[in-house]
Amino acid sequence: MPNYVVQVSRVAKPGHSTQVLDAVVAQAERGSGQRNVSISVNADTGSGHLIVGAMVFDSIENVEALSDKISSTPELRSNSENIDSHCESSRVEILKVIKPMENPPSESKFMVRNLIKAQPGKAGDLLSALLDFRHHLDDGANLPLITVPFVGDQDLVRATSMYDSLRSFEAQNDFLNTDSLKPYLDKIRSVRQSYVRHTARMVFMSS
């Protein structure tokens, strides 16, 4: 299974979303391997759209190889800096995969990122509770990708899922809040400090 996700999250300046999105997609099209680009349907950025380009890697050595390539290639650095100049913010994140996404739709239209922050000292408990919740979903269910930061805020756990429509997302959300799953959700709620959900439209995908 994939071991790491490297993603660049950019908040476009107002009026610059299309320019940033087109540039990020063009960058992804020139790449190789599993990668995707999405733009926020809703995200509390305080400014423009949140645009995320993500790449999947099998090992930390391959992540390092990408870093080496960017560091030694002025053209790649210049291209990224040019995109960033149209953004309010830009952040590179390395995420370690704990559980892969399973049974996603054949054609994904939306990505939902659930960012769950643990109470101080409860990161391990939060991860365990989230994995237990995932384990108790039905066989064949759309199971989320579970990741934790390789660097950065170590109290943050992410659960990411794909959907073919907002209606299927709504149906899944209704199912996750049924009484049968309430004990497992309550475990998550008991150790979390905050919870934010971002919904994004898929613009580019390649495997």
ROVOKE-278205 format. One line per 5 residues: number of its first residue (from 1); their letters; for each residue z, y, x of C-alpha. Coordinates in steps of 0.001 Angstrom, whole numbers. Layout:
N
NUM> a> Z,Y,X ~ ...
% end
This chain:
207
1> mpnyv> 0,0,0 ~ -385,3618,1120 ~ 2628,4865,3035 ~ 2250,8650,3131 ~ 716,11521,1203
6> vqvsr> -124,14801,2922 ~ -643,17605,448 ~ -1347,21301,748 ~ 19,23307,-2174 ~ -1426,26787,-2559
11> vakpg> -622,29497,-5084 ~ -3772,31568,-5478 ~ -3555,35331,-5686 ~ -4346,36645,-9188 ~ -8123,36681,-9603
16> hstqv> -8705,34372,-6613 ~ -8168,30953,-8228 ~ -11852,30029,-8494 ~ -12540,31028,-4896 ~ -9572,29035,-3599
21> ldavv> -10345,26011,-5778 ~ -13997,25890,-4711 ~ -13020,26110,-1037 ~ -10371,23374,-1335 ~ -12827,21079,-3149
26> aqaer> -15490,21705,-491 ~ -12917,20851,2174 ~ -12042,17610,361 ~ -15695,16668,-53 ~ -16155,16812,3724
31> gsgqr> -13180,14522,4292 ~ -12804,10765,4167 ~ -10398,8286,2631 ~ -8415,8610,-576 ~ -7972,12253,-1596
36> nvsis> -7857,14507,-4624 ~ -7700,18138,-5710 ~ -5968,19489,-8799 ~ -5307,22876,-10400 ~ -2294,23665,-12541
41> vnadt> -2399,23651,-16315 ~ 1145,24956,-16128 ~ 3324,25679,-13102 ~ 6040,28270,-12602 ~ 4424,30006,-9631
46> gsghl> 5249,33591,-10552 ~ 1644,34407,-9688 ~ -1696,32575,-9942 ~ -2654,28935,-10334 ~ -1119,26185,-8196
51> ivgam> -3939,24356,-6395 ~ -3076,21126,-4583 ~ -5217,19121,-2178 ~ -3797,15693,-1310 ~ -4731,12967,1181
56> vfdsi> -3356,9419,1345 ~ -2580,7663,4636 ~ -1608,4102,5536 ~ 734,5045,8374 ~ 2591,7917,9987
61> envea> 351,7424,13037 ~ -2659,8367,10906 ~ -804,11453,9682 ~ -186,12403,13308 ~ -3862,11817,14132
66> lsdki> -4825,14313,11422 ~ -2372,16843,12846 ~ -3818,16318,16331 ~ -7361,16799,15021 ~ -6494,20052,13264
71> sstpe> -4582,21358,16289 ~ -7524,20703,18602 ~ -10301,21948,16283 ~ -10452,25757,15913 ~ -13028,25501,13115
76> lrsns> -10658,23451,10942 ~ -7787,25862,11539 ~ -9993,28864,10801 ~ -11216,27307,7552 ~ -7661,26675,6347
81> enids> -6553,30170,7351 ~ -9481,31661,5431 ~ -8446,29779,2285 ~ -4824,30806,2793 ~ -5814,34482,2996
86> hcess> -6626,34317,-728 ~ -3236,32831,-1586 ~ 247,34136,-2291 ~ 1664,31080,-527 ~ 575,27882,1199
91> rveil> 2753,24888,2010 ~ 1953,21605,3765 ~ 4090,18647,2732 ~ 4344,15094,4055 ~ 5604,12689,1402
96> kvikp> 6740,9127,2053 ~ 5634,6629,-597 ~ 8483,4543,-2016 ~ 6499,2967,-4866 ~ 2745,3303,-5442
101> menpp> 1129,4371,-8682 ~ 299,1316,-10797 ~ -2026,847,-13782 ~ -3392,4402,-13911 ~ -6267,5089,-16344
106> seskf> -9763,4259,-15148 ~ -10725,7911,-15529 ~ -7910,10328,-14759 ~ -8108,13829,-16195 ~ -4552,15090,-15736
111> mvrnl> -1834,14658,-13125 ~ 1817,15155,-14012 ~ 4263,15813,-11176 ~ 7967,15457,-11954 ~ 10120,17134,-9286
116> ikaqp> 13708,15948,-9579 ~ 16385,17431,-7335 ~ 19603,15507,-6754 ~ 23085,16926,-6847 ~ 24482,17436,-3311
121> gkagd> 25103,14064,-1708 ~ 23425,12160,-4569 ~ 19847,11776,-3281 ~ 20234,8029,-2744 ~ 21774,7569,-6181
126> llsal> 18960,9561,-7788 ~ 16280,7489,-6080 ~ 18001,4236,-7096 ~ 18322,5410,-10710 ~ 14658,6447,-10829
131> ldfrh> 13512,3114,-9384 ~ 15700,1261,-11899 ~ 14146,3281,-14727 ~ 10651,2488,-13430 ~ 11533,-1218,-13123
136> hlddg> 12446,-1395,-16812 ~ 9117,-68,-18078 ~ 6850,-2584,-19798 ~ 4532,-4877,-17838 ~ 1150,-3190,-17605
141> anlpl> 2644,264,-18179 ~ 1337,3331,-16364 ~ 3888,3335,-13527 ~ 4445,6533,-11523 ~ 4038,7102,-7823
146> itvpf> 7510,7632,-6351 ~ 7746,9743,-3185 ~ 10378,11500,-1101 ~ 9858,14239,1501 ~ 9338,13087,5085
151> vgdqd> 10467,16572,6098 ~ 11847,19409,3996 ~ 14301,19191,1097 ~ 15814,15716,1363 ~ 17441,15970,-2084
156> lvrat> 14065,15997,-3845 ~ 12418,12942,-5435 ~ 8985,13042,-7081 ~ 7499,10877,-9811 ~ 3751,11428,-10247
161> smyds> 1493,9942,-12930 ~ -2147,10206,-14014 ~ -3426,10424,-17590 ~ -6839,10433,-19250 ~ -5781,13005,-21859
166> lrsfe> -2870,15178,-22895 ~ -2523,12931,-25947 ~ -1918,9858,-23767 ~ 611,11882,-21758 ~ 2376,12846,-24976
171> aqndf> 2462,9206,-26105 ~ 3889,8090,-22762 ~ 6472,10857,-22856 ~ 7544,9804,-26359 ~ 7887,6204,-25185
176> lntds> 9980,7188,-22163 ~ 12453,8909,-24472 ~ 13025,5924,-26766 ~ 16519,4508,-27285 ~ 15763,1388,-25230
181> lkpyl> 15278,3478,-22092 ~ 18035,6009,-22768 ~ 20684,4277,-20573 ~ 18354,4445,-17569 ~ 17400,8071,-18254
186> dkirs> 21069,8959,-18582 ~ 21693,7547,-15083 ~ 19034,9890,-13712 ~ 20437,12865,-15612 ~ 23957,12174,-14350
191> vrqsy> 22986,12702,-10692 ~ 20235,15307,-10915 ~ 20709,19018,-10282 ~ 17367,20247,-11595 ~ 14127,18922,-13027
196> vrhta> 10708,20619,-13050 ~ 7447,19228,-14414 ~ 4013,20466,-13324 ~ 864,19487,-15213 ~ -2486,19757,-13446
201> rmvfm> -6126,19066,-14200 ~ -7933,16785,-11762 ~ -10929,18542,-10226 ~ -11923,16137,-7445 ~ -11071,12516,-6676
206> ss> -12373,10142,-4021 ~ -11215,6734,-2825
% end
